[in-house]
Amino acid sequence: MPLISHSSFSGNSILKGKHVETVLPALLRNMTVPYSRERIILSDGDFLDLDWLRGGHRKVLVLFHGLEGSSNSQYIKGMGRYFLNNGYDICAVNFRTCSGEMNTVLRTYHTGATDDVNDVLQHIVLHNHYSMMAIGGFSLGGNVVLKYLGEQVYQLPSILKSAFAFSVPCDLAASSVEMAKLENSLYMKRFMSTLRTKMKHKAQQFKGQINIEGIDRIRTFTAFDNMFTAPMNGFTNAADYYAKSNALQFLKHITIPTLFVNAQNDPFLTPSCFPTELAGKHSYLFLETPQYGGHVGFATRLPNETYWSELRAFEFTNRFCT
């Protein structure tokens, strides 16, 4: 069965502790990659910016970043660089509002926005000549990827052969409570700072449609999602948004080989984000839960060496994209 009981990642000899393993890989890594940008128009008339690394390969990896990340997130660039050097073109997707320019419609990106994933993949298939495709997501982007694969709303591209997802808060309601704890306050402050700034821009962009009164007092995802994410994206409230968007309920329907990696010491996750019983009975969901790694960490060495997550994702992907 695809439940992987023993992970090949044994941690880092220098980085110890869930917060150190989460923060330092992001802070100390500093890579540059030669992206070329393509802007596509979505089904609702909005746009997404795709950043490409092209090497003339017949295979393509499409990557989706986490909350308030972008194609410039170090985990995206690291994964893209490794796959590019090993036979894949790379498309790094910037979710709405995350490419450096505010989007043009009222709605924002969110953790259940699989319509945008579908638009991107269909665009790539229509305008390129790849023979095989893989997709990968991190954190929020991982939830979107897993939900897309399992919700059975869209016809998956025939060239899509495998997927991977790292550090996924697939039980959104539980993870939002976990993130509100004092020990995660530094992460929350960072997220809230950029999210509040974006909402203030949106309020100027759509005058009279967004009430930002009291926005600077918001301290949790639940409060932010109740006030902004839910109503701006067609949900009743935060509870409705979490219930409809969490990937956990869709995992059983996944039909292509999918690697799902959550570290046991991830500070953002709860026990419900480790669906071991389901994976033990699943034909396509390969759940791996290393003891170490933090949240989107998995650094074998620092600062700019290849990380275990990149080696593991490539090893898995290349089994099915050959």
ABEGO torsion letter per residue (X at the ends): XABBABBABAEBAABBEAAAAAAAAAAABBBBBBBBBBBBBBAAGBBBBBBBBBAGBABBBBBBBBBGBBAABAAAAAAAAAAAAAGBBBBBBBBBGAAGBBBABABBBBAABAAAAAAAAAAAAAABABABBBBBBBEAAAAAAAAAAAAGABBBBAABABBBBBGBBABAAAAAAAAABAAAAAAAAAAAAAAAAAAAAAAAABBGABBABGAAABABAAAAAAAAAAAAAGBABAAAAAAAABAAAAAAABABBBBBBBBAABAABBAAABBAAAAAABAABBBBBBABGEBGBGBABOAABBBAAAAAAAAAAAAABX
